[in-house]
Amino acid sequence: TRWILVNSKPVFTDGVEKPTSVFTTFDDISTQKSNELQIKNSAERMELIFNQTGLAWWDFNIETKLVKASPRKGKMLGYDDIDEEQELEFWTGKIHPDDHEAAMKAMKDHLEGKVSEYNISYRIQHKDGHYIKLRDKGEVIERTEKGTPLRVIGTVSTI
């Protein structure tokens, strides 16, 4: 089976209402489709692995202060319909007041290169008000040319 992308454009001649010809291109996109399927299958496998191991993932964009998180992270906190991308404060604002400073320091130390990874346990408030304990790990995966951190990804699990 080959995947073909077909594009057509009518060609008009001055003074004639209907097209006098059609210009058509055919592009073989089989490799692109195969790659898309491989990516989709890999993403599905990763989500199954995360679900089986009790892990959730997150991806923090330092410039925008937005965190993308797997739906599982929201479910850990009782949110079944949470949007995938949230302001950083949505997550950090739920950390128990007694654990907040240590969690923020752990991330700051990692971003400043003082430690090789972000790795901390803390309590965070569930949607219904009680606190659960999480283990949160992450690492800078993208930097500017000057070495400034741009993006951190990680995993979180309940303890």
Secondary structure, DSSP 4 states (H G I P E B T S, - for coil): ---EEEEEEEE--TT-SS-SEEEEEEEE-HHHHHHHHHHHHHHHHHHHHHHHHTEEEEEEETTTTEEEE-HHHHHHTT-SS--SEEEHHHHHTTB-HHHHHHHHHHHHHHHTTSSSSEEEEEEEE-TTS-EEEEEEEEEEEEE-TT--EEEEEEEEEE-
